[in-house]
Amino acid sequence: MEYNLADLFESIVDTVPDREALVHLDHPGTGAERRLTYAELDRAANRFAHHLTYAGVGPGDHVGLHLYNGVEYVQALLACLKIRAVPVNVNYRYVADELVHLYRDADLTALVFDGEFTARVAAAAPLAPKLRHLVRVGGRPRERQYGPDIALTVAPVGVAEFAEAEAAQPSDRDFGPRSPDDLFLIYTGGTTGMPKGVMWRSEDLFFSGLGGGAPTGEPVARPEELAERVAAGGAGLVFFPTPPLMHGTSTLTLFIGFNYGQKVVLHRKFVPEEVLRTIEHEKVTAVSLVGDAMLRPLVDALAGPLRGTDCSSLLAVSSSGAVLSETVREQFAGLVPHATLINNFGSSESGFNGTATADSGPAKGFRITVNDGTAVVDPATHRPVPPGEVGRLALRGHVPLGYYNDPAKSAETFFEADGARWVLLGDMATVDAEGVVTVLGRGSQCINTGGEKVFPEEVEEALKSHPDIYDALVAGVPDEKWGHRVAAVVQPRHGAPPLTAEGVRDHARTRLAGYKVPRTVVLTEHIQRSPSGKADYRWARRTLAERAG
């Protein structure tokens, strides 16, 4: 047995085969749900793995997962790992041109997609020369709604229906040995630029992204120990990743739940009211989400139409990929005081890096406790910076191999020093004499205004502390005098008194130095973010350019 994600999952299956593993429901209590034990999920994954093999997919081939959350996503993900194919997450908000880029860049051999995306897949698939097999989930009942398959029938691409493909195959584990070097690709668009595929070895992802089987404790010393820990424990924990599985946070939460031998709950899409009903119905203990964009709607629902929802089972709510603001944390704590709110810091390129300290906030910045493998370095020399100086956050040890198909970007981001592999993150930071790191923000988003450096995250935090501001994004726009000026797109809270740009600036002045106060404020009914809640700074800059005048 190896530190291989498929090997480790199967060891859990063999330990607790009859324990509930996966629940998919969007409307609790209606009966419209799917529940699978570990043994049932394993057999389902085996059947689809055999279909992929039958279709010519083999070790090292790349398989795109262009799907909403659901049993089929998990089934296809595990199937890829079982046959040593490489799963590739696909952002389902991409339009045809973006899909063509990702399909080509990732060298997709096969694609599993939701029937709702038929038209976009039909436009992109013929332009991806290595793509030779398509599997559609829920396609036939929806063909009238989503249009004909004309482009999908063009040779050499074959199209199979997921349910039929799975049903035609055996459920045994007739697979060969696997390796800790088997790849797992996480495509990340971040906040800017075209998506990049982060190449993880299975063993590195297990220890870095999944905590080695114990994210808050001692990692396992050998692969067999993971199942031994599950055998020694019991059921009772319920993990609920609420962002899309095509976002790294949710996929890692899924595997953490499996590594504990516990139940994982999924919704097809994020609907705040249904999330709260599921927490009550399934006695959820741990929720993962991405920043204020997901927690704030839950707060609003709990304070409004779903007031009184039983959240007594909830032990922890964790955010990764975007920082929870102090204001929203306080509002949630007032409604669910017994649940611990955790601001995790990590990325697709680094896995889990640390957790925010209790004193993190606008006054002190996003302060995180880190492990021995984290450092703040000079990006040019890769040497640690003195306490108090600004550098780039870096992580060593179990880090990715690089970006797929992008040696130039890999050379900028991944390096070797002192006999170890390192990843250089895009976040600017300082470290104090006690080793506590303060993350300032993404260097690529830093605004240089008259020689002063302004990080959007700090300004956004200050703006969202206004009781009538629901969301905000901050970016730099060209300025003849200062080079760039700080500008903000602000979404007022629904039903709140009317906001004015000057009122927004007056509030910002109570929390920020003058040069950080947005000189331009654009009010909008809705701020665009990714499905996982990440900031879309390209949209913010475009909106500011179009509407700032």
LUMMAR-879602 format. One line per field, with one value per residue (C-alpha): chain; z, x, y; residue number from 1. Coordinates in pm, 1 decimal. Layout:
# LUMMAR-879602
kette [A,...] .
Z [Z,...] .
X [X,...] .
Y [Y,...] .
nr [NUM,...] .
END
This chain:
# LUMMAR-879602
kette [A,A,A,A,A,A,A,A,A,A,A,A,A,A,A,A,A,A,A,A,A,A,A,A,A,A,A,A,A,A,A,A,A,A,A,A,A,A,A,A,A,A,A,A,A,A,A,A,A,A,A,A,A,A,A,A,A,A,A,A,A,A,A,A,A,A,A,A,A,A,A,A,A,A,A,A,A,A,A,A,A,A,A,A,A,A,A,A,A,A,A,A,A,A,A,A,A,A,A,A,A,A,A,A,A,A,A,A,A,A,A,A,A,A,A,A,A,A,A,A,A,A,A,A,A,A,A,A,A,A,A,A,A,A,A,A,A,A,A,A,A,A,A,A,A,A,A,A,A,A,A,A,A,A,A,A,A,A,A,A,A,A,A,A,A,A,A,A,A,A,A,A,A,A,A,A,A,A,A,A,A,A,A,A,A,A,A,A,A,A,A,A,A,A,A,A,A,A,A,A,A,A,A,A,A,A,A,A,A,A,A,A,A,A,A,A,A,A,A,A,A,A,A,A,A,A,A,A,A,A,A,A,A,A,A,A,A,A,A,A,A,A,A,A,A,A,A,A,A,A,A,A,A,A,A,A,A,A,A,A,A,A,A,A,A,A,A,A,A,A,A,A,A,A,A,A,A,A,A,A,A,A,A,A,A,A,A,A,A,A,A,A,A,A,A,A,A,A,A,A,A,A,A,A,A,A,A,A,A,A,A,A,A,A,A,A,A,A,A,A,A,A,A,A,A,A,A,A,A,A,A,A,A,A,A,A,A,A,A,A,A,A,A,A,A,A,A,A,A,A,A,A,A,A,A,A,A,A,A,A,A,A,A,A,A,A,A,A,A,A,A,A,A,A,A,A,A,A,A,A,A,A,A,A,A,A,A,A,A,A,A,A,A,A,A,A,A,A,A,A,A,A,A,A,A,A,A,A,A,A,A,A,A,A,A,A,A,A,A,A,A,A,A,A,A,A,A,A,A,A,A,A,A,A,A,A,A,A,A,A,A,A,A,A,A,A,A,A,A,A,A,A,A,A,A,A,A,A,A,A,A,A,A,A,A,A,A,A,A,A,A,A,A,A,A,A,A,A,A,A,A,A,A,A,A,A,A,A,A,A,A,A,A,A,A,A,A,A,A,A,A,A,A,A,A,A,A,A,A,A,A,A,A,A,A,A,A,A,A,A,A,A,A,A,A,A,A,A,A,A,A,A,A,A,A,A,A,A,A,A,A,A,A,A,A,A,A,A,A] .
Z [0.0,-90.8,-4.9,-300.0,-276.7,-433.7,-213.5,97.3,5.3,-55.4,280.9,445.7,243.7,364.9,724.5,740.9,429.7,570.7,707.8,518.8,300.6,66.3,64.7,-218.9,-158.2,-239.5,-64.1,274.1,370.1,21.6,-59.7,-363.0,-239.5,-295.4,-10.7,-54.4,194.9,153.6,-12.6,-249.0,-347.2,-405.8,-631.3,-825.0,-877.1,-988.9,-1252.4,-1401.8,-1381.9,-1592.6,-1842.0,-1877.3,-1934.3,-2191.6,-2368.5,-2394.5,-2100.5,-1926.0,-1672.3,-1721.8,-1944.8,-1843.0,-1774.2,-1739.4,-1479.9,-1610.6,-1358.0,-1082.1,-740.0,-718.4,-680.8,-1041.0,-975.0,-681.2,-868.0,-1172.0,-954.5,-769.1,-1093.5,-1243.6,-940.0,-939.9,-1297.0,-1249.5,-1490.0,-1396.2,-1292.0,-1410.3,-1261.5,-1510.6,-1410.8,-1523.1,-1565.1,-1852.6,-2195.6,-2511.2,-2574.4,-2217.0,-2236.0,-2556.6,-2376.9,-2077.6,-2281.2,-2493.6,-2217.2,-2003.4,-2298.0,-2209.4,-2339.1,-2198.0,-2053.0,-1812.4,-1833.9,-1713.0,-1972.7,-1897.3,-2057.5,-2383.0,-2607.3,-2467.0,-2480.5,-2836.5,-2936.6,-2760.2,-2793.5,-3170.0,-3115.6,-2857.9,-3072.6,-2801.2,-2671.0,-2793.6,-2547.4,-2383.8,-2108.0,-2034.6,-1699.7,-1715.0,-2083.8,-2248.6,-2034.9,-2097.7,-2471.6,-2560.3,-2308.0,-2397.4,-2772.0,-3024.1,-3005.7,-3363.4,-3289.7,-3029.7,-3285.7,-3500.2,-3521.1,-3358.9,-3041.9,-2902.1,-2655.0,-2382.1,-2130.0,-1776.5,-1634.8,-1925.3,-1926.9,-1556.4,-1562.8,-1834.7,-1628.7,-1338.4,-986.9,-887.8,-816.9,-1098.6,-1111.5,-1107.2,-846.2,-801.8,-707.8,-471.5,-784.4,-953.7,-1055.0,-948.4,-1147.8,-991.3,-1243.6,-1082.0,-1237.3,-915.6,-932.6,-1267.5,-1585.2,-1768.7,-1564.9,-1478.6,-1391.7,-1064.5,-1072.8,-741.4,-662.5,-473.7,-169.1,-156.7,-180.4,100.3,339.0,235.5,130.3,347.0,655.5,629.1,766.0,1063.2,966.5,1331.0,1479.0,1407.8,1047.0,993.6,988.1,734.4,487.8,681.7,988.4,826.1,827.7,1173.0,1307.9,1143.9,1293.5,1639.2,1611.8,1537.7,1316.0,1401.2,1205.9,899.6,651.6,423.1,147.5,13.3,-276.5,-611.5,-615.1,-908.6,-645.4,-455.7,-112.4,-163.4,-318.0,-30.6,224.0,51.5,88.7,447.4,530.5,359.8,532.5,864.1,751.8,801.4,605.5,338.8,226.8,-110.5,-279.0,-655.5,-610.7,-322.0,-202.3,146.4,272.6,161.5,317.3,655.1,621.5,545.3,847.4,1060.0,876.8,850.7,1182.8,1000.1,1219.2,978.4,693.4,448.0,236.8,67.8,235.9,300.6,-36.0,106.0,481.1,457.2,277.3,548.5,814.8,638.8,613.3,978.5,1089.0,861.5,697.2,860.8,1207.4,1460.0,1233.5,1454.9,1406.2,1739.1,1566.7,1400.5,1548.3,1291.2,984.5,787.7,502.1,255.4,-62.7,69.6,410.2,634.2,738.7,1103.5,1054.8,910.1,1166.6,1447.6,1293.2,1257.5,1609.4,1743.7,1572.6,1623.3,1923.1,1989.5,1642.7,1582.3,1282.9,1115.2,866.5,687.1,460.1,162.8,-213.6,-501.8,-527.1,-160.4,9.7,371.5,511.3,839.9,1037.0,1130.7,1485.8,1722.8,1692.5,1313.0,1194.4,1024.8,1285.2,1263.4,926.3,844.8,1093.7,1063.3,1264.0,1031.1,1038.3,1011.7,635.9,581.2,531.5,404.9,140.2,-100.6,-438.0,-618.8,-389.3,-225.4,109.7,423.8,483.6,823.9,1066.2,964.1,601.2,318.4,113.7,-57.4,127.9,45.7,148.2,135.3,156.2,11.6,-268.5,-630.8,-915.6,-1112.6,-1361.8,-1638.5,-1984.2,-1849.9,-1777.8,-1770.5,-1505.3,-1314.9,-1301.0,-1153.6,-886.0,-789.2,-688.2,-491.4,-198.7,89.8,-53.6,-45.1,-296.1,-246.2,-388.2,-402.4,-347.0,-483.8,-137.7,10.2,382.4,679.8,971.3,1326.0,1573.5,1713.9,1369.2,1325.7,959.9,853.4,503.0,330.8,7.3,-343.6,-493.7,-838.1,-701.7,-504.3,-600.6,-629.4,-575.0,-562.6,-438.2,-156.6,-165.5,-101.6,-78.5,-188.2,83.0,361.5,197.6,124.8,489.8,600.9,355.2,448.2,811.9,705.2,814.1,480.5,253.2,148.5,-59.5,-208.7,-445.6,-469.1,-761.0,-900.2,-1195.7,-1397.7,-1266.7,-1440.1,-1113.8,-890.6,-1149.0,-1008.6,-763.3,-528.9,-661.7,-523.8,-656.9,-374.8,-344.9,-94.7,136.8,6.7,188.5,353.6,341.7,16.9,0.9,-152.3,-271.2,-19.6,260.1,166.5,174.4,508.0,660.1,508.1,662.0,1011.5,948.5,687.2,620.8,374.0,78.3,111.0,93.3,-245.4,-457.1,-695.0,-573.6,-807.0,-661.5,-820.7,-758.4,-776.0,-747.0,-966.7,-802.7,-904.7,-811.7,-515.3,-388.9,-507.3,-610.3,-982.8,-1011.9,-1390.5,-1368.6,-1102.9,-1314.5,-1621.7,-1427.3,-1281.9,-1625.5,-1777.6,-1501.6,-1311.1,-1565.1] .
X [0.0,121.2,46.3,-189.6,-534.7,-710.5,-523.3,-604.9,-972.5,-1004.5,-844.0,-1118.0,-1386.1,-1257.8,-1258.3,-1609.9,-1791.5,-2142.7,-2091.3,-2263.9,-2009.7,-2187.6,-2522.1,-2641.6,-2952.9,-3070.5,-3407.9,-3384.0,-3679.5,-3831.5,-3693.4,-3506.0,-3170.5,-2899.3,-2720.8,-2427.3,-2228.3,-1852.3,-1894.7,-2166.2,-1959.8,-1655.4,-1848.9,-1998.2,-1652.0,-1521.0,-1793.7,-1710.8,-1338.9,-1398.0,-1594.5,-1305.0,-1068.2,-1308.5,-1310.6,-931.2,-844.1,-529.6,-264.5,-150.2,-443.7,-620.7,-995.2,-1191.1,-1469.3,-1707.0,-1984.1,-2194.4,-2159.3,-2311.7,-2251.8,-2129.2,-1853.1,-1721.1,-1768.5,-1573.8,-1301.5,-1241.3,-1263.0,-979.7,-760.3,-832.5,-702.6,-420.0,-576.7,-540.8,-858.6,-884.9,-1137.5,-1322.2,-1482.6,-1843.2,-1883.2,-1635.6,-1769.5,-1663.1,-1338.1,-1218.4,-1310.3,-1110.7,-806.4,-846.8,-927.2,-617.0,-385.9,-476.4,-444.2,-779.6,-832.6,-1182.6,-1446.0,-1733.0,-1985.0,-2329.6,-2606.0,-2675.6,-2341.3,-2403.1,-2402.1,-2074.9,-1907.2,-2030.2,-1862.3,-1532.9,-1478.6,-1403.9,-1123.1,-942.9,-738.5,-661.3,-1019.0,-1160.1,-1431.6,-1722.9,-1954.9,-2268.8,-2445.5,-2823.9,-2820.5,-3107.0,-3396.9,-3268.6,-3193.9,-3504.4,-3407.5,-3038.6,-3052.7,-2921.1,-2585.9,-2479.1,-2115.3,-2083.9,-2144.5,-1848.0,-1584.6,-1354.8,-1525.6,-1770.9,-2045.6,-2171.7,-2449.6,-2315.5,-2588.4,-2567.6,-2187.0,-2172.9,-2445.8,-2269.5,-1952.5,-1854.9,-1808.9,-1495.8,-1155.8,-966.7,-696.8,-319.2,-81.6,-60.8,210.2,254.1,378.1,35.6,-69.5,-364.7,-421.8,-592.9,-667.1,-684.1,-776.5,-703.4,-820.2,-659.8,-533.4,-606.3,-631.0,-313.5,-289.4,-109.8,56.7,39.6,189.9,-64.6,162.9,237.3,-130.4,-212.0,36.6,3.9,-356.4,-510.6,-290.7,-155.3,-477.8,-487.8,-518.3,-523.0,-304.9,-11.6,9.6,16.4,357.1,260.9,-29.4,-195.7,-228.0,-504.5,-751.7,-634.1,-731.8,-1074.1,-1122.9,-1035.7,-1279.5,-1648.6,-1896.6,-2065.5,-1884.2,-2058.0,-1856.0,-2035.9,-1823.2,-2056.0,-1849.5,-1833.8,-1612.7,-1431.0,-1282.1,-985.6,-1130.5,-1429.8,-1235.6,-986.9,-1270.9,-1428.2,-1111.2,-1054.5,-1403.5,-1327.3,-989.4,-1172.3,-1421.6,-1707.1,-2009.5,-1983.1,-2289.2,-2315.7,-2553.8,-2567.3,-2543.1,-2501.4,-2843.3,-2812.7,-3156.3,-3107.4,-2760.9,-2909.3,-3190.5,-2931.1,-2720.8,-3030.7,-3152.8,-2817.9,-2671.7,-2373.5,-2067.4,-1822.8,-1895.4,-1634.1,-1692.9,-1508.9,-1515.8,-1788.8,-1952.5,-2078.5,-2097.7,-2282.5,-2588.8,-2602.9,-2595.7,-2875.9,-3090.4,-3029.8,-3118.3,-3423.2,-3642.4,-3466.4,-3435.1,-3449.2,-3291.0,-3126.7,-2749.7,-2661.4,-2465.9,-2229.4,-1880.0,-1676.2,-1711.7,-1389.7,-1304.4,-1021.1,-945.9,-1089.2,-1067.8,-1372.3,-1406.4,-1426.5,-1777.8,-1926.7,-1745.8,-1901.7,-2248.9,-2223.1,-2083.7,-2386.2,-2619.7,-2423.7,-2200.1,-2096.2,-1942.1,-1575.9,-1499.5,-1169.8,-990.4,-761.5,-483.3,-388.9,-395.5,-406.1,-26.6,49.2,-229.8,-285.8,-46.7,-187.9,-479.9,-552.2,-465.5,-733.0,-610.7,-632.5,-829.7,-813.1,-574.6,-313.8,-378.7,-433.1,-196.0,-142.2,35.5,247.8,454.3,831.4,808.5,675.3,894.0,878.0,1148.5,1299.1,1146.7,1476.9,1717.4,1473.2,1641.8,1436.9,1375.7,1449.2,1155.7,934.2,1042.6,800.2,862.8,677.6,528.6,700.1,645.0,877.5,839.0,528.8,468.4,352.3,585.3,491.5,235.0,129.8,246.9,400.6,775.5,828.8,563.6,682.1,1035.8,897.6,691.2,872.4,1237.5,1487.2,1691.8,1876.1,1798.7,1421.0,1147.4,975.4,674.1,676.3,324.2,181.2,104.0,312.5,380.0,595.9,714.8,777.5,1045.2,811.2,759.3,397.6,330.7,110.3,-29.7,-67.7,-233.8,-168.6,131.5,-30.5,-323.2,-114.5,-195.8,93.6,-53.1,203.7,467.0,248.8,151.5,-213.7,-340.8,-705.9,-789.4,-729.0,-950.6,-1223.6,-1224.2,-1266.9,-1548.3,-1741.4,-1745.6,-2004.8,-2346.1,-2506.8,-2237.1,-2298.5,-1984.8,-1692.4,-1400.4,-1106.5,-868.2,-631.2,-730.3,-494.2,-444.1,-244.4,-111.2,-62.0,2.4,-291.2,-565.0,-760.1,-1108.7,-1392.3,-1700.0,-1954.9,-2273.4,-2517.4,-2713.0,-3067.1,-3320.6,-3057.5,-3069.6,-2926.4,-2546.7,-2341.0,-1982.4,-1890.0,-2055.9,-1846.6,-1530.3,-1624.0,-1657.4,-1327.4,-1146.4,-1235.5,-1038.0,-774.4,-492.6,-591.4,-397.3,-585.7,-933.8,-1099.0,-1097.7,-1342.6,-1651.4,-1894.8,-2220.8,-2363.6,-2656.4,-2435.6,-2065.9,-1940.5,-1740.0,-1646.0,-1888.2,-1659.5,-1672.2,-1329.1,-1283.3,-1303.8,-1066.8,-1078.7,-1452.1,-1391.8,-1138.2,-1359.1,-1659.7,-1459.7,-1325.3,-1673.5,-1862.5,-1616.1,-1626.4] .
Y [0.0,347.7,708.9,705.5,865.4,564.6,314.9,516.7,548.7,175.4,104.2,311.8,129.8,-206.3,-81.4,70.9,-62.6,-17.0,333.4,616.1,793.9,1033.7,1211.4,1431.8,1638.6,1988.8,1985.4,1807.0,1595.5,1570.8,1227.4,1363.7,1243.9,984.9,808.5,572.9,372.6,344.4,4.6,133.7,437.7,219.1,-18.9,273.0,422.3,83.9,54.8,392.9,319.0,7.9,217.6,461.7,170.9,23.0,362.1,358.4,583.6,464.5,566.2,924.0,1022.8,1343.3,1336.4,1660.3,1688.2,1954.5,1901.7,2045.5,1886.0,1541.5,1170.5,1149.7,1402.5,1200.3,873.4,998.6,1152.2,826.5,627.9,831.6,774.0,400.8,354.3,609.1,857.0,1224.7,1409.0,1770.4,2013.1,2235.7,2565.5,2529.9,2906.7,2914.5,3001.8,2818.5,3011.4,2958.8,2591.7,2550.0,2693.0,2462.1,2148.9,2208.0,2322.5,2022.0,1778.0,1624.2,1271.5,1233.4,1463.3,1398.7,1682.2,1782.8,1777.9,2142.8,2230.4,2043.5,2351.4,2487.3,2146.3,2097.7,2424.7,2353.2,1977.5,1962.8,2218.2,2001.9,1760.3,1502.5,1476.2,1147.1,1043.7,1228.4,1111.6,1311.0,1314.6,1344.2,1425.0,1243.2,1374.8,1726.5,1721.1,1921.4,2186.0,2211.7,2164.0,1910.6,1734.5,1804.1,1890.8,1615.9,1344.4,1444.8,1168.4,1073.9,1193.9,942.1,1031.6,800.4,855.2,823.4,599.9,355.1,354.5,274.4,8.0,-191.2,-251.8,-481.3,-345.5,-536.6,-377.4,-538.8,-268.3,-276.7,-135.0,240.9,487.1,783.9,964.7,942.4,1293.3,1504.5,1825.9,2127.8,2400.4,2740.9,3071.7,3258.2,3618.6,3707.2,3545.3,3222.7,2902.0,2711.3,2342.0,2274.0,1929.4,1745.7,1407.4,1197.9,1166.6,1540.2,1631.0,1386.2,1545.3,1909.8,1956.9,1685.2,1713.4,1360.7,1217.0,1453.6,1821.6,1930.6,1656.6,1426.4,1296.8,922.6,753.9,484.9,442.8,159.9,382.3,586.9,294.5,190.0,530.5,501.7,155.3,287.4,577.6,603.6,780.5,1108.4,1378.7,1521.7,1729.7,1973.1,2135.7,2404.7,2549.2,2367.4,2057.7,2212.6,2444.0,2299.3,2379.8,2150.9,1863.7,1865.2,1879.1,1579.7,1373.8,1486.8,1358.3,1027.1,998.0,1025.2,758.6,1005.0,1126.5,1396.7,1594.7,1770.7,2014.0,2061.1,2439.9,2682.4,2803.7,2959.2,2855.9,2495.8,2485.9,2580.2,2325.5,2057.7,2153.9,2095.5,1783.2,1600.5,1724.3,1872.0,1927.0,2097.7,2339.5,2465.8,2773.9,3060.7,3401.4,3654.8,3585.6,3254.6,3319.6,3651.2,3502.3,3235.0,3506.7,3695.7,3382.5,3290.7,3641.2,3651.0,3384.4,3086.6,3233.4,2950.8,2686.3,2426.4,2460.4,2298.8,2018.3,2265.1,2257.9,2449.5,2670.5,2714.3,2946.6,2900.1,3091.6,3418.5,3585.4,3616.7,3979.7,4078.2,4218.8,3902.0,3685.1,3887.3,3862.6,3484.2,3443.2,3630.3,3382.5,3057.0,3132.2,2771.1,2713.5,2791.2,3012.9,2927.1,3150.9,2906.7,3020.8,2809.0,2784.4,2540.3,2575.9,2512.4,2320.6,2423.8,2686.6,2808.2,2948.0,3307.8,3407.2,3530.9,3889.7,3904.9,4204.7,4544.7,4685.7,4408.4,4247.7,3881.3,3717.3,3343.9,3079.0,2869.8,2553.3,2517.4,2484.0,2836.4,3142.7,3500.6,3539.6,3788.3,3689.2,3757.3,3567.4,3324.9,3402.4,3485.1,3855.2,4013.8,4055.4,4344.4,4359.7,4280.4,3966.4,3684.4,3391.7,3060.0,2698.5,2398.5,2023.5,1857.4,2108.1,2063.6,1971.3,2282.7,2407.3,2170.2,2277.4,2598.7,2565.0,2943.4,3005.3,2698.5,2840.4,3164.6,2990.5,2668.7,2644.3,2435.7,2566.3,2402.7,2060.5,2113.7,2193.5,2530.5,2710.8,3091.2,3220.2,3542.6,3679.7,3958.4,3924.0,4016.7,3805.0,3924.0,3814.6,3545.8,3394.6,3509.4,3593.4,3884.5,3840.2,4176.4,4066.5,3945.8,4119.7,4115.1,4319.7,4570.6,4931.6,5176.5,5522.3,5799.5,5555.5,5420.3,5051.6,4966.2,4607.7,4570.3,4316.6,4568.3,4831.1,4574.9,4466.6,4827.2,4895.1,4580.2,4689.6,4951.4,4815.5,4910.1,4761.6,4401.8,4343.3,4534.1,4483.9,4723.8,4774.9,5034.0,5250.7,5475.6,5827.6,6105.0,6249.1,5944.5,5670.5,5474.9,5560.8,5337.0,5259.9,5048.6,4872.6,4861.9,4656.6,4812.5,4588.0,4527.2,4742.3,4960.1,5342.8,5484.2,5489.7,5767.3,5759.4,6029.0,5832.3,5528.8,5740.6,5898.4,5551.4,5436.8,5735.4,5609.1,5288.8,5366.6,5609.5,5878.4,5740.5,5408.7,5564.5,5495.9,5811.3,5647.7,5460.6,5285.5,5153.9,4838.6,4604.3,4296.1,4219.1,3937.3,3661.1,3308.9,3025.7,2955.3,3313.7,3426.5,3788.4,3863.1,4159.1,4159.0,4226.4,4494.5,4680.9,4656.7,4786.1,5073.7,5167.5,5163.3,5342.6,5558.7,5838.9] .
nr [1,2,3,4,5,6,7,8,9,10,11,12,13,14,15,16,17,18,19,20,21,22,23,24,25,26,27,28,29,30,31,32,33,34,35,36,37,38,39,40,41,42,43,44,45,46,47,48,49,50,51,52,53,54,55,56,57,58,59,60,61,62,63,64,65,66,67,68,69,70,71,72,73,74,75,76,77,78,79,80,81,82,83,84,85,86,87,88,89,90,91,92,93,94,95,96,97,98,99,100,101,102,103,104,105,106,107,108,109,110,111,112,113,114,115,116,117,118,119,120,121,122,123,124,125,126,127,128,129,130,131,132,133,134,135,136,137,138,139,140,141,142,143,144,145,146,147,148,149,150,151,152,153,154,155,156,157,158,159,160,161,162,163,164,165,166,167,168,169,170,171,172,173,174,175,176,177,178,179,180,181,182,183,184,185,186,187,188,189,190,191,192,193,194,195,196,197,198,199,200,201,202,203,204,205,206,207,208,209,210,211,212,213,214,215,216,217,218,219,220,221,222,223,224,225,226,227,228,229,230,231,232,233,234,235,236,237,238,239,240,241,242,243,244,245,246,247,248,249,250,251,252,253,254,255,256,257,258,259,260,261,262,263,264,265,266,267,268,269,270,271,272,273,274,275,276,277,278,279,280,281,282,283,284,285,286,287,288,289,290,291,292,293,294,295,296,297,298,299,300,301,302,303,304,305,306,307,308,309,310,311,312,313,314,315,316,317,318,319,320,321,322,323,324,325,326,327,328,329,330,331,332,333,334,335,336,337,338,339,340,341,342,343,344,345,346,347,348,349,350,351,352,353,354,355,356,357,358,359,360,361,362,363,364,365,366,367,368,369,370,371,372,373,374,375,376,377,378,379,380,381,382,383,384,385,386,387,388,389,390,391,392,393,394,395,396,397,398,399,400,401,402,403,404,405,406,407,408,409,410,411,412,413,414,415,416,417,418,419,420,421,422,423,424,425,426,427,428,429,430,431,432,433,434,435,436,437,438,439,440,441,442,443,444,445,446,447,448,449,450,451,452,453,454,455,456,457,458,459,460,461,462,463,464,465,466,467,468,469,470,471,472,473,474,475,476,477,478,479,480,481,482,483,484,485,486,487,488,489,490,491,492,493,494,495,496,497,498,499,500,501,502,503,504,505,506,507,508,509,510,511,512,513,514,515,516,517,518,519,520,521,522,523,524,525,526,527,528,529,530,531,532,533,534,535,536,537,538,539,540,541,542,543,544,545,546,547,548,549] .
END
